[in-house]
Amino acid sequence: MSTREAFLANVRTAVAEGNRAGNIPSHPGRSKVGYQGAGDDPVSKFCTEFTLAGGFPFVAEDDDAAWRKIEEIIRRHNTKNIVIGVGEVMDRLIPAGRLSDLVGTSIVTCSDSGEGNPNTKTDKLINLSPRKADKETYFGSDLGISTVEHLIAETGTVVMATRPDQPRSISLLPPVHIAIARRSQILPDLFDLFDLFSPTAETSSPPACLTLITGPSKTGDIELKLVTGVHGPGEVHVIIVD
């Protein structure tokens, strides 16, 4: 057995021991120090916390209101290049031709097959498989639109799961990020997210990458001054729909 194989064998053994039912440490007491929850109105709680973190929440009364908000953001930034994920809620909110008619240059739709989003007008569409995408494509985008895995009401956090049709570059590289979420995706507390991926949970294993985003990108490394948008989107919007 090589050194690498021995190392990996030790890791597998340690993981198996740690994930064995009965050896899982319980969460700390869910009092004021631990579990916070979201109160009686998780949507309002998320919007409050997300705003405090520097984000821009919007609760849409219907699909048309959600689209009008997306259009407003695109026009306000004079957007020319957009990269979007795919999915049921995305197809529902962005019908055929809407983005293509609105944006003059290009729309990159992330699709595992490379066929692009069938609801987007093909004469202005760049079809792209994220597995073949280069970072310049994402860096060159003015705006990214994605769905989410969950929202955390307690902290105003957007939870993104990396998938073939939704690479994390959508939410990390364009200077403006629009995340579209359903009310049913809101979790009250961060503990509730961890519970979904605990070894005893009945859900599937966690994705390759789970990204937690609380407001725009921030850094305070230089002279202890808080600066946004240095290494990620400087503006983050969350649109909540039914």
C-alpha positions, 0 to 999 in steps of 0.5 A: 500500500502506497503512502497516499493509499494509506492516508486515504484509508485512515481518512475513510476509517476516521470518517466512518467512526465519526459518522456512526450512529450513537457517536454523534455529538448533540447540538448545544442547548437551544437557548438564547445562546444557541437556537434563535429561530425566526419568530412568527414571520420568517420572511420578515425576519430574513428581510430584516437581517439581510438588509442589515447585512447590506443586501436588498430583499424583495418579496414579490406578490406574483411572478410579474412583480418578480420579473419587473424587479429583475428588469429594474435591476438589469436596466439600472446597471445598464447590464449587457452580459448576464450569466444565469442558472437554470431550473423550474423557478427560473424558467417560470419567471423569465419567459421566452425572449424576455432577457434576450430582448432586454439585454443587447449583448449576450446571455450565458445560460448554464446547462449541463448538456450545453444546450442552454435554457430553452426559454431564452431566445437563441439568436442572442444566446451563448450556449455553455456547459459550465464544465467547459466554461472558463473563468473569463466568461464569468468575470466578463459578466455584469450580472448573475441570476441564480436560484438558491438551496435555502435562505436562513431567516436568523442571519439573513443568509443565502445558501447556494449548492453547487450543481452542474446547472448552477456553478458557484461562479454565478454567485461569486464572480459577477459584480451584481447577483440576483438570487431567486428563492421560494418562501418554502425554502426559508429555514428559521435558523442556521441549526436547521440547515445543519440538521438537513445534512447530519449523518442521521438525516434522511436527506441526501448527502451534501453537495460538493460545495455549500456556500453561505452568503450573508450580504455583499462581499466584504473585507476589512483587511486594509486599515480595518476599513470595511469595503464591499465588492472586493472579492465578489459581488458588491450588490446582492439581491434576493427575490422571494416568490411563492 
